[in-house]
Amino acid sequence: MKLVVTGGAGFIGSAVVRHAVAAGHTVVNLDALTYAACLENVASVADNPLYSFEQADIRDRDALDRIFAAHRPDAIMHLAAESHVDRSIDGPGDFIETNINGTYNMLEAARTYWVAQGKPENFRFHHISTDEVYGTLGETGQFTEETPYAPNSPYSASKAASDHLVRAWHETYGLPMVMTNCSNNYGPFHFPEKLIPVVILKALAGAPIPVYGKGENVRDWLYVEDHADALLTVLEKGKNGRSYNIGGENEARNIDIVRTICSILDDKRPGNQPYEEQITFVSDRPGHDLRYAIDPSRIRNELGWRPSVTLEQGLEKTVQWYLDNEDWWRALQSRSGVGERLGAGS
């Protein structure tokens, strides 16, 4: 297939680009190259004849029309989004503009292109979203595809709105689509502003390792390479109009993730004292959901997909990657404000 991947220079998008090219698909990486994007993420495929890059903003409808007409894709994989919850608390406007208005532009550009092509049945608009749209869980239960939406942050509300737009364009206009909602991703090329890279890099810097509240919030962790594989599986095998929850089957409390990373670093790059002694509990951010957990039965039973990387394996791989790729993360850290925990004081 020929794919347009939006946000293909970001964390998850770049993993999709690398996997898709490796699988033999032709890939057009459409990215605005905002603060969280990095073309080094796709350097391994940059010279591959199956890969091309278009710098464009999904809020620019004219650019989208031009790119779709020029490249004539068989499918759109829409990952471009503002994604950092703390940033959404401090400045929600960008999340509304990109995640909602940008998705509207994508849908209209895709619909115009699809109609112009004669409405091919095998065309797909694949919208990639998050489990945060479902809100929070107590100590038991899991999110399913039928869980009512109850977003609690500006970020998750903007993603919920974009999900609803995609569903509406399918029901109203017949635009072929699949949708996925994933749990927390981690792994190589993770922007150094999210929990796991923050822990690694603060530890290495000898700085306090910030943990919100008591660190008792629970997340299901999904290794990004597994997620990219799942997304391509849904694109190729998923039923038109269907949504699929993608989970890592790896629930853990934030504090346990932090302590595990400290332990791995103690083995791989021992310091003068255990890294765990740098852990510092900070004021919790507003609206911090207690627990996320995904029931992956649908993607497992209908499409035969399961994650291949355990949390223990994935954390060790991730820590080692950051130790081996200091030039990559230092270049990103030099950007203004990156690495700070932005929402705690709001």
Secondary structure as the mmCIF struct_conf table of DSSP 4:
data_model
#
loop_
_struct_conf.conf_type_id
_struct_conf.id
_struct_conf.beg_label_comp_id
_struct_conf.beg_label_asym_id
_struct_conf.beg_label_seq_id
_struct_conf.end_label_comp_id
_struct_conf.end_label_asym_id
_struct_conf.end_label_seq_id
STRN STRN1 LYS A 2 THR A 6
TURN_TY1_P TURN_TY1_P1 GLY A 7 ALA A 9
BEND BEND1 GLY A 10 GLY A 10
HELX_RH_AL_P HELX_RH_AL_P1 PHE A 11 ALA A 22
TURN_TY1_P TURN_TY1_P2 ALA A 23 GLY A 24
STRN STRN2 THR A 26 ASP A 31
TURN_TY1_P TURN_TY1_P3 TYR A 35 ALA A 36
HELX_RH_3T_P HELX_RH_3T_P1 LEU A 39 VAL A 45
TURN_TY1_P TURN_TY1_P4 ALA A 46 ASP A 47
TURN_TY1_P TURN_TY1_P5 PRO A 49 LEU A 50
STRN STRN3 TYR A 51 GLN A 55
TURN_TY1_P TURN_TY1_P6 ILE A 58 ARG A 59
HELX_RH_AL_P HELX_RH_AL_P2 ARG A 61 HIS A 71
BEND BEND2 ASP A 74 ASP A 74
STRN STRN4 ALA A 75 HIS A 78
HELX_RH_AL_P HELX_RH_AL_P3 VAL A 85 ASP A 90
TURN_TY1_P TURN_TY1_P7 PRO A 92 PRO A 92
HELX_RH_AL_P HELX_RH_AL_P4 GLY A 93 PHE A 95
HELX_RH_PI_P HELX_RH_PI_P1 ILE A 96 ASN A 101
HELX_RH_AL_P HELX_RH_AL_P5 GLY A 102 ALA A 116
TURN_TY1_P TURN_TY1_P8 GLN A 117 GLY A 118
TURN_TY1_P TURN_TY1_P9 GLU A 121 ASN A 122
STRN STRN5 ARG A 124 THR A 130
HELX_RH_3T_P HELX_RH_3T_P2 ASP A 131 TYR A 134
BEND BEND3 GLU A 139 THR A 140
STRN STRN6 PHE A 143 PHE A 143
TURN_TY1_P TURN_TY1_P10 GLU A 145 GLU A 146
BEND BEND4 THR A 147 THR A 147
HELX_LH_PP_P HELX_LH_PP_P1 PRO A 148 TYR A 149
BEND BEND5 SER A 153 SER A 153
HELX_RH_AL_P HELX_RH_AL_P6 PRO A 154 TYR A 173
STRN STRN7 MET A 177 CYS A 182
STRN STRN8 ASN A 184 TYR A 186
BEND BEND6 GLY A 187 GLY A 187
TURN_TY1_P TURN_TY1_P11 PRO A 188 PHE A 189
TURN_TY1_P TURN_TY1_P12 PRO A 192 GLU A 193
BEND BEND7 LYS A 194 LYS A 194
HELX_RH_AL_P HELX_RH_AL_P7 LEU A 195 ALA A 205
TURN_TY1_P TURN_TY1_P13 GLY A 206 GLY A 206
STRN STRN9 ILE A 209 TYR A 212
TURN_TY1_P TURN_TY1_P14 GLY A 213 LYS A 214
BEND BEND8 GLY A 215 GLY A 215
STRN STRN10 VAL A 218 TYR A 223
HELX_RH_AL_P HELX_RH_AL_P8 VAL A 224 LYS A 237
HELX_LH_PP_P HELX_LH_PP_P2 GLY A 238 LYS A 239
TURN_TY1_P TURN_TY1_P15 ASN A 240 GLY A 241
STRN STRN11 SER A 243 ILE A 246
BEND BEND9 GLU A 249 GLU A 249
STRN STRN12 GLU A 251 ARG A 253
HELX_RH_AL_P HELX_RH_AL_P9 ASN A 254 LYS A 268
BEND BEND10 ARG A 269 ARG A 269
BEND BEND11 ASN A 272 GLN A 273
HELX_RH_3T_P HELX_RH_3T_P3 TYR A 275 GLN A 278
STRN STRN13 ILE A 279 VAL A 282
HELX_LH_PP_P HELX_LH_PP_P3 SER A 283 ARG A 285
TURN_TY1_P TURN_TY1_P16 PRO A 286 GLY A 287
BEND BEND12 LEU A 290 LEU A 290
STRN STRN14 ARG A 291 ARG A 291
STRN STRN15 ILE A 294 ILE A 294
HELX_RH_AL_P HELX_RH_AL_P10 SER A 297 LEU A 303
HELX_RH_AL_P HELX_RH_AL_P11 LEU A 311 ASP A 324
HELX_RH_AL_P HELX_RH_AL_P12 GLU A 326 GLN A 333
TURN_TY1_P TURN_TY1_P17 SER A 334 SER A 334
BEND BEND13 ARG A 335 ARG A 335
TURN_TY1_P TURN_TY1_P18 SER A 336 GLY A 339
BEND BEND14 GLY A 343 GLY A 343
TURN_TY1_P TURN_TY1_P19 ALA A 344 GLY A 345
#
